[in-house]
Amino acid sequence: MSGTTSVKSTPTRTAKARAGRPHAAWALPGVLFFAFFAVVPMALAFYLSFTEWDGLGDPRPVGLDNWQRLLDDPRITQSLWLTVLLTVSSWLFQTVVSLLLGVWAAGPQRNRAVLSAIFFLPLLLSSTAIAVLFYALLDPNFGIIQKDTLGSSSGAFLAIVFVGGWQFMPLHTLIYQGGARQIPAVLYQAAAIDGAGRYRQFFSITLPQLRHTVTTSSVLIVVGSLTYFETVLILTKGGPGTDTAILPYLMYEAGFKTYDFGYASAIASFLVLAATGLSLLLVRLTGFGSMRSTREGM
């Protein structure tokens, strides 16, 4: 009897593990939303990539013709290079500035909170509205810069990088701000006692502690850069010439200018595969997947 009583009074390991965890049913609305608005459209686009369809009638299966055309299209090489260059440039620009601003905004001073709130305002605007705003600002006749910035290859490309960074850096700044506030203050106190200055603390404490935050931000930047479209369409329309015709813009031209939705779907599917592969590679190389929270199971 005593042995039986002791067994009943001791909670099992499974019960401890489940304590405080929400039921899986709470994730059902999010899963259904993601499946309906993400998985189903991606599956349909992947199916259309094996067909020929102009938007009317029924799609006609063509096998791997669209994918073979994707490999043989000379514009794809240039667009792929421009897309990679845009991704790398956006990552460098947004990561450096967002990291510094996020660490600065994590401070307790009141003026930092006010300036941070103002700085986050671009998050409330749509990409289309921001592109239209900067298109007017960069107008060579009536804009603030009396120079045809969008008429040169380098100027148009840098304008796209800057406008994208201006819009999305507040989001990444917020991510870094939250990460910086989670760093234990005792680390900085110990470093100050040892004589470490502000710069030494930043490179020896702040950066190592934010390595997983950098990975999270980098994945968002990479995926966002690979699907960048509205700003290119409004600012440059792929020009001058084809100097800013990145892959998403070619997808738009194939689908909504020539009505070749099969080929456009092949480009879209390639972008999804590329974004997924790069994201998984980042997670793998940075060790982000092996990260575990110390509050796991609470």
ZASELUM-119176 format. One record per residue (C-alpha): residue number from 1; residue in one letter; x, y, z. Coordinates in nm, 3 decimals, padded with zeros to 5 digits. Each point is the difference from the previous one (the first is absolute). Layout:
<rs>
> num,residuo,X,Y,Z
> NUM,A,X,Y,Z $
...
</rs>
This chain:
<rs>
> num,residuo,X,Y,Z
> 1,M,00.000,00.000,00.000 $
> 2,S,00.276,00.242,00.088 $
> 3,G,00.175,-00.066,-00.330 $
> 4,T,-00.325,00.058,-00.189 $
> 5,T,-00.063,00.327,00.181 $
> 6,S,00.347,00.133,-00.073 $
> 7,V,-00.040,-00.076,-00.371 $
> 8,K,-00.332,00.188,-00.020 $
> 9,S,00.129,00.305,00.185 $
> 10,T,00.306,00.043,-00.223 $
> 11,P,-00.072,00.172,-00.334 $
> 12,T,00.133,-00.176,-00.304 $
> 13,R,00.269,00.146,-00.222 $
> 14,T,-00.250,00.033,-00.285 $
> 15,A,-00.233,00.208,00.216 $
> 16,K,00.287,00.228,00.097 $
> 17,A,00.100,00.043,-00.362 $
> 18,R,-00.355,00.097,-00.097 $
> 19,A,-00.050,00.240,00.290 $
> 20,G,-00.053,00.355,-00.120 $
> 21,R,00.001,-00.088,-00.372 $
> 22,P,-00.302,00.106,-00.207 $
> 23,H,-00.202,-00.266,-00.177 $
> 24,A,00.082,-00.067,-00.364 $
> 25,A,-00.352,00.115,-00.095 $
> 26,W,00.105,00.360,00.067 $
> 27,A,00.227,-00.020,-00.305 $
> 28,L,-00.282,-00.114,-00.229 $
> 29,P,-00.116,00.349,-00.115 $
> 30,G,00.356,00.100,-00.088 $
> 31,V,00.063,-00.329,-00.180 $
> 32,L,-00.321,00.033,-00.202 $
> 33,F,00.079,00.362,-00.088 $
> 34,F,00.351,-00.091,-00.113 $
> 35,A,-00.125,-00.299,-00.198 $
> 36,F,-00.273,00.195,-00.180 $
> 37,F,00.200,00.315,-00.081 $
> 38,A,00.350,-00.147,-00.042 $
> 39,V,00.015,-00.375,-00.058 $
> 40,V,-00.295,-00.025,-00.241 $
> 41,P,00.114,00.293,-00.223 $
> 42,M,00.356,-00.137,-00.008 $
> 43,A,-00.131,-00.344,-00.095 $
> 44,L,-00.214,00.150,-00.279 $
> 45,A,00.294,00.203,-00.131 $
> 46,F,00.219,-00.310,00.000 $
> 47,Y,-00.267,-00.188,-00.195 $
> 48,L,-00.036,00.284,-00.253 $
> 49,S,00.377,-00.003,-00.056 $
> 50,F,-00.050,-00.329,-00.188 $
> 51,T,-00.275,00.139,-00.220 $
> 52,E,-00.062,00.258,-00.271 $
> 53,W,-00.274,00.244,00.096 $
> 54,D,-00.093,00.352,-00.109 $
> 55,G,-00.260,00.055,00.272 $
> 56,L,-00.289,-00.120,-00.216 $
> 57,G,-00.124,-00.352,-00.047 $
> 58,D,00.166,-00.299,00.159 $
> 59,P,00.376,-00.033,00.059 $
> 60,R,00.170,-00.232,-00.250 $
> 61,P,00.271,-00.229,00.144 $
> 62,V,00.341,00.054,-00.161 $
> 63,G,00.224,-00.196,00.235 $
> 64,L,00.336,00.161,00.076 $
> 65,D,-00.009,00.246,-00.291 $
> 66,N,-00.037,00.306,00.224 $
> 67,W,00.285,-00.112,00.224 $
> 68,Q,00.221,-00.068,-00.301 $
> 69,R,-00.087,00.343,-00.133 $
> 70,L,00.092,00.143,00.339 $
> 71,L,00.346,-00.151,-00.028 $
> 72,D,00.048,00.112,-00.361 $
> 73,D,-00.136,00.355,00.031 $
> 74,P,00.296,00.244,-00.023 $
> 75,R,-00.190,00.260,00.204 $
> 76,I,-00.012,-00.236,00.297 $
> 77,T,00.377,00.010,00.047 $
> 78,Q,00.005,00.379,00.023 $
> 79,S,-00.312,00.010,00.218 $
> 80,L,00.139,-00.266,00.231 $
> 81,W,00.322,00.198,00.041 $
> 82,L,-00.196,00.319,00.070 $
> 83,T,-00.218,-00.184,00.252 $
> 84,V,00.303,-00.138,00.183 $
> 85,L,00.167,00.342,-00.003 $
> 86,L,-00.317,00.162,00.134 $
> 87,T,-00.026,-00.263,00.275 $
> 88,V,00.362,00.044,00.111 $
> 89,S,-00.016,00.381,-00.016 $
> 90,S,-00.329,00.010,00.191 $
> 91,W,00.138,-00.234,00.265 $
> 92,L,00.315,00.207,00.052 $
> 93,F,-00.186,00.332,00.009 $
> 94,Q,-00.291,-00.107,00.217 $
> 95,T,00.196,-00.222,00.239 $
> 96,V,00.271,00.252,00.085 $
> 97,V,-00.235,00.295,00.047 $
> 98,S,-00.275,-00.199,00.174 $
> 99,L,00.244,-00.165,00.239 $
> 100,L,00.152,00.331,00.107 $
> 101,L,-00.338,00.171,00.032 $
> 102,G,-00.152,-00.295,00.184 $
> 103,V,00.278,-00.010,00.259 $
> 104,W,-00.024,00.377,00.040 $
> 105,A,-00.381,-00.012,00.033 $
> 106,A,00.027,-00.264,00.274 $
> 107,G,00.128,00.266,00.238 $
> 108,P,-00.221,00.128,00.285 $
> 109,Q,00.011,00.371,-00.091 $
> 110,R,-00.336,00.163,-00.068 $
> 111,N,00.115,00.176,-00.317 $
> 112,R,00.092,-00.334,-00.151 $
> 113,A,-00.356,-00.128,00.047 $
> 114,V,-00.145,00.307,-00.175 $
> 115,L,00.245,-00.015,-00.289 $
> 116,S,-00.056,-00.375,-00.036 $
> 117,A,-00.376,00.052,-00.027 $
> 118,I,00.052,00.258,-00.276 $
> 119,F,00.252,-00.220,-00.177 $
> 120,F,-00.247,-00.291,-00.013 $
> 121,L,-00.260,00.200,-00.193 $
> 122,P,00.105,-00.139,-00.345 $
> 123,L,-00.131,-00.338,00.115 $
> 124,L,-00.351,00.145,-00.017 $
> 125,L,00.030,00.087,-00.369 $
> 126,S,-00.043,-00.235,-00.294 $
> 127,S,00.282,-00.075,-00.242 $
> 128,T,-00.198,00.160,-00.282 $
> 129,A,-00.052,00.327,00.188 $
> 130,I,00.370,00.016,00.094 $
> 131,A,00.108,-00.068,-00.360 $
> 132,V,-00.231,00.272,-00.133 $
> 133,L,00.135,00.242,00.262 $
> 134,F,00.363,-00.062,-00.090 $
> 135,Y,-00.079,00.006,-00.373 $
> 136,A,-00.122,00.356,00.048 $
> 137,L,00.298,00.091,00.218 $
> 138,L,00.244,-00.135,-00.260 $
> 139,D,-00.165,00.173,-00.294 $
> 140,P,00.280,00.184,-00.187 $
> 141,N,-00.222,00.304,-00.068 $
> 142,F,-00.207,00.042,00.316 $
> 143,G,00.176,-00.222,00.257 $
> 144,I,00.244,00.088,00.274 $
> 145,I,00.295,-00.126,-00.207 $
> 146,Q,00.039,00.185,-00.330 $
> 147,K,00.156,-00.301,-00.167 $
> 148,D,-00.135,-00.292,-00.199 $
> 149,T,00.080,-00.257,00.269 $
> 150,L,-00.238,-00.262,-00.136 $
> 151,G,00.138,00.048,-00.352 $
> 152,S,00.338,-00.158,00.079 $
> 153,S,00.060,-00.367,00.074 $
> 154,S,00.186,00.052,00.328 $
> 155,G,-00.234,00.279,00.113 $
> 156,A,-00.313,-00.206,-00.062 $
> 157,F,00.143,-00.304,00.177 $
> 158,L,00.115,00.201,00.303 $
> 159,A,-00.338,00.172,00.015 $
> 160,I,-00.173,-00.338,00.022 $
> 161,V,00.236,-00.113,00.278 $
> 162,F,-00.049,00.325,00.193 $
> 163,V,-00.378,00.010,-00.032 $
> 164,G,-00.030,-00.363,00.108 $
> 165,G,00.229,00.062,00.294 $
> 166,W,-00.189,00.315,00.101 $
> 167,Q,-00.322,-00.198,00.012 $
> 168,F,00.112,-00.321,00.169 $
> 169,M,00.284,00.111,00.228 $
> 170,P,-00.247,00.101,00.275 $
> 171,L,-00.121,-00.360,00.017 $
> 172,H,00.352,-00.137,00.037 $
> 173,T,00.089,00.278,00.243 $
> 174,L,-00.292,-00.114,00.215 $
> 175,I,00.129,-00.358,-00.015 $
> 176,Y,00.349,00.106,00.107 $
> 177,Q,-00.141,00.227,00.269 $
> 178,G,-00.189,-00.290,00.154 $
> 179,G,00.306,-00.224,-00.023 $
> 180,A,00.229,00.260,00.157 $
> 181,R,-00.236,00.048,00.293 $
> 182,Q,00.019,-00.371,00.079 $
> 183,I,00.377,00.010,00.055 $
> 184,P,00.071,-00.026,00.376 $
> 185,A,00.126,00.330,00.140 $
> 186,V,00.239,-00.189,00.224 $
> 187,L,00.217,-00.077,-00.303 $
> 188,Y,00.054,00.369,-00.068 $
> 189,Q,00.059,00.070,00.369 $
> 190,A,00.267,-00.269,00.018 $
> 191,A,00.161,00.129,-00.320 $
> 192,A,00.004,00.356,00.136 $
> 193,I,00.172,-00.121,00.317 $
> 194,D,00.265,-00.167,-00.216 $
> 195,G,00.058,00.330,-00.179 $
> 196,A,-00.177,-00.078,-00.329 $
> 197,G,-00.121,00.309,-00.183 $
> 198,R,-00.321,00.049,-00.195 $
> 199,Y,00.141,-00.126,-00.330 $
> 200,R,00.162,-00.304,00.160 $
> 201,Q,-00.329,-00.083,00.172 $
> 202,F,-00.185,00.028,-00.331 $
> 203,F,00.230,-00.237,-00.189 $
> 204,S,00.064,-00.242,00.290 $
> 205,I,-00.346,-00.013,00.160 $
> 206,T,-00.274,00.157,-00.211 $
> 207,L,00.085,-00.155,-00.337 $
> 208,P,00.055,-00.357,00.131 $
> 209,Q,-00.323,00.019,00.201 $
> 210,L,-00.194,00.117,-00.307 $
> 211,R,00.126,-00.271,-00.237 $
> 212,H,-00.338,-00.178,-00.016 $
> 213,T,-00.178,00.333,-00.037 $
> 214,V,00.226,00.075,-00.297 $
> 215,T,-00.100,-00.334,-00.152 $
> 216,T,-00.371,00.073,00.043 $
> 217,S,00.036,00.345,-00.155 $
> 218,S,00.217,-00.135,-00.283 $
> 219,V,-00.257,-00.262,-00.098 $
> 220,L,-00.270,00.268,-00.020 $
> 221,I,00.224,00.225,-00.210 $
> 222,V,00.096,-00.280,-00.240 $
> 223,V,-00.357,-00.115,-00.053 $
> 224,G,-00.121,00.360,-00.036 $
> 225,S,00.271,00.088,-00.252 $
> 226,L,-00.080,-00.304,-00.213 $
> 227,T,-00.365,00.104,-00.019 $
> 228,Y,00.062,00.374,-00.045 $
> 229,F,-00.229,00.137,-00.269 $
> 230,E,-00.216,00.310,00.065 $
> 231,T,00.290,00.242,00.040 $
> 232,V,00.169,-00.122,-00.319 $
> 233,L,-00.324,00.025,-00.197 $
> 234,I,-00.078,00.356,00.112 $
> 235,L,00.349,00.149,00.020 $
> 236,T,00.180,-00.146,-00.302 $
> 237,K,-00.232,-00.244,-00.183 $
> 238,G,00.305,-00.223,-00.036 $
> 239,G,00.205,00.278,-00.160 $
> 240,P,00.192,00.173,-00.116 $
> 241,G,-00.014,-00.268,-00.266 $
> 242,T,00.005,-00.322,00.197 $
> 243,D,00.252,00.112,00.263 $
> 244,T,-00.242,-00.047,00.292 $
> 245,A,-00.215,-00.279,-00.146 $
> 246,I,00.027,-00.243,00.291 $
> 247,L,-00.168,-00.341,-00.006 $
> 248,P,-00.331,00.109,00.161 $
> 249,Y,-00.030,00.272,-00.267 $
> 250,L,00.058,-00.255,-00.277 $
> 251,M,-00.271,-00.212,00.160 $
> 252,Y,-00.236,00.300,-00.018 $
> 253,E,00.086,00.064,-00.366 $
> 254,A,-00.053,-00.365,-00.095 $
> 255,G,-00.331,-00.022,00.181 $
> 256,F,-00.165,00.338,-00.051 $
> 257,K,00.158,00.136,-00.318 $
> 258,T,00.030,-00.308,-00.220 $
> 259,Y,-00.260,-00.206,00.191 $
> 260,D,00.233,-00.298,00.016 $
> 261,F,-00.110,-00.116,00.343 $
> 262,G,00.170,-00.338,-00.033 $
> 263,Y,00.345,00.157,-00.040 $
> 264,A,-00.079,00.259,00.269 $
> 265,S,-00.094,-00.282,00.235 $
> 266,A,00.332,-00.171,-00.072 $
> 267,I,00.187,00.317,00.099 $
> 268,A,-00.216,00.032,00.313 $
> 269,S,00.065,-00.362,00.096 $
> 270,F,00.373,00.049,-00.051 $
> 271,L,-00.008,00.303,00.232 $
> 272,V,-00.183,-00.200,00.268 $
> 273,L,00.254,-00.282,-00.022 $
> 274,A,00.292,00.245,00.007 $
> 275,A,-00.137,00.191,00.300 $
> 276,T,-00.070,-00.322,00.189 $
> 277,G,00.343,-00.143,-00.079 $
> 278,L,00.184,00.317,00.105 $
> 279,S,-00.201,00.025,00.321 $
> 280,L,00.076,-00.361,00.094 $
> 281,L,00.366,00.054,-00.086 $
> 282,L,00.018,00.304,00.229 $
> 283,V,-00.163,-00.192,00.283 $
> 284,R,00.236,-00.293,-00.054 $
> 285,L,00.321,00.203,-00.020 $
> 286,T,-00.078,00.222,00.298 $
> 287,G,-00.115,-00.277,00.233 $
> 288,F,-00.334,00.176,00.046 $
> 289,G,-00.189,-00.328,-00.023 $
> 290,S,00.177,-00.142,00.306 $
> 291,M,-00.085,00.302,00.217 $
> 292,R,-00.207,-00.085,00.305 $
> 293,S,-00.173,00.236,00.238 $
> 294,T,00.081,-00.026,00.370 $
> 295,R,-00.372,00.041,00.068 $
> 296,E,-00.098,-00.293,-00.219 $
> 297,G,-00.292,-00.190,00.146 $
> 298,M,-00.113,00.273,00.241 $
</rs>
